[in-house]
Amino acid sequence: MNSNVIDGNLFKVLITNGTIALRNDHQRINELNVFPVPDGDTGSNMQSTMMSGVKAISDLADESVDKVAKTLSRGLLMGARGNSGVILSQLFSGFAKTFKDLTTASPVDFMKGMLQGVKQAYGAVINPVEGTILTVAREAADTTMEMINVDTSLLDAMKIYIQEAYESLKRTPDLLPVLKEAGVVDSGGAGFIVIIEGIINALEGDILEDSKFNTVQSVSNEIGTYEGDTNFGYCTEFIVQLSEAAKFNRDKFIKRLSRFGDSIVVVNDEEICKVHIHTQTPGDVLNFGQQYGNFATLKIENMSLQHSETLLHTAGEGHDCGHDHAAFAGTEHSKYGIITVVNGSGLHETFKEMGVSCIIDGGQTMNPSTEDFIQAVEAMNADHIIIIPNNGNVMLSAETAAKYIEDRSITVLPAKTIAQGYASLTMFDANQELEDNIDEMIELIEHVKTGEVTYAVRDTEVNKIKIKKGEYIGIANGDIVVSEIERTDAVTKLASSLIDDDSEIVTVMYGKDVSENELEKVLLYLDAHFPSVEVETIKGEQEIYSFILAVE
């Protein structure tokens, strides 16, 4: 396949093949995460974003390249998850503007689309950082445009593009010292290259297959059914107590599970495996899961039925993307509506008690999409809507949603952690004017210190701290400051690095795996070493990060 005439069908095949390539390799991209934490999800976010785009175009046949590009652009935008997903959506949405009114496109048009995408992606990020996917896409597109002409085939152009992309990726550690210290290249750039490789494979006649897909056509059939307008399937979640944990192979498990559905999230430790999947056959999924042990919990929700009833539901229900939403205070008109993203039943309840109108369940490992925010906003009957992302990797999706809905008053607070979001809500006053509220909330966000404790998934060295797999690491305001064998040691040393003479309040949010004994040790330490500081505790029930500290 080496056509100089790119019609809608060919464009669809190229994008689909690139998506399959990323899906096949997204776990490797996840593992390129700079920090050795268990929530490296760049690859997952990128493949989920691309899948949304492919789903959107899956039913198109014999359409103009303009129509396919526009449909792809909207699908990518709505499904964009995480900062890497939003940037990726913009890179490929550049085709929509370049292909406008075109029935077919040329290789030069294709490269102009890549250039337009770079422009859009840089514009989507407030403070673009070099040494990332942005750099890789920009340098590859610039070099290719300098070397091609009207006689260059698309395959030859893409070979030039991929060569420069690889060279650019190799240079990313020189532009970002944190990459060099961790011994990795930029994960977003690496994921982008995988997609380009898939496109080149298609041009060479290599239509990719794996356990998830049989052919490109089967991609359209499979992924066009889970989150489309009329066929949503079932959101299926379960935790299985592994009967042979030592023999459990997560990658093989995911490959086998992928036969049954989409939007897959699998998290496991030495004893249990937690699964989230959208599927048309939940019974088959449960039968499969039960092969690995006994169920600890399970939940199945009919997304088609939920979608036909409403986009956001009463407390305890889920919506069509698989995230749980809290109940709205009511359908009556109000001055303010607050949307936030948190994980953990205890944190859900805490944020609701502080005035949050809608909670999107997510954060680490489960970044909500742009469409999740759009649906939440559109369901609100309020003059002013405040979105509190609570996660730096959710920020760009929230900001993109706010830009998309132009006729509403929407403010996205720069809260990049649960601690910042929690602190900001202590200043919210429903009787104040919007500007006063935002100013006071931002001021506290800038003042609060954040501490997080999780476990390391690999050996590495960060900030001159040697980290061993399985150790507990303490992260202070985004920087790893301690790594300890005992979790209580990590928490107490982390707290000591955050608390100073000006500190007045420490809020300890503890996760679902924290024992009463551990919590008591931490509280006794704080009382003994910082007697003048007021300590509050919240049973957050959050996963991944066993302790979250907010120091004010």
Secondary structure as UniProt FT lines:
FT   HELIX           8..30
FT   TURN            31..32
FT   TURN            38..39
FT   HELIX           42..57
FT   TURN            58..59
FT   HELIX           65..79
FT   HELIX           82..98
FT   TURN            99..101
FT   HELIX           107..124
FT   HELIX           133..147
FT   TURN            150..151
FT   HELIX           154..175
FT   HELIX           177..182
FT   HELIX           187..203
FT   TURN            204..205
FT   HELIX           216..223
FT   STRAND          234..242
FT   TURN            243..244
FT   HELIX           245..247
FT   HELIX           250..257
FT   TURN            258..259
FT   STRAND          261..268
FT   STRAND          272..279
FT   HELIX           282..290
FT   TURN            291..292
FT   STRAND          293..302
FT   HELIX           303..309
FT   TURN            315..316
FT   TURN            320..321
FT   STRAND          324..325
FT   STRAND          334..342
FT   HELIX           345..353
FT   TURN            354..355
FT   STRAND          358..361
FT   HELIX           370..378
FT   STRAND          382..388
FT   TURN            392..394
FT   HELIX           395..404
FT   TURN            406..407
FT   STRAND          409..412
FT   HELIX           418..425
FT   TURN            426..427
FT   TURN            430..431
FT   HELIX           434..447
FT   STRAND          449..455
FT   STRAND          460..462
FT   TURN            463..464
FT   STRAND          465..467
FT   TURN            469..470
FT   STRAND          472..476
FT   TURN            477..478
FT   STRAND          479..484
FT   HELIX           487..498
FT   TURN            501..502
FT   STRAND          505..510
FT   TURN            512..513
FT   HELIX           516..529
FT   TURN            531..532
FT   STRAND          534..539
FT   STRAND          547..551
//
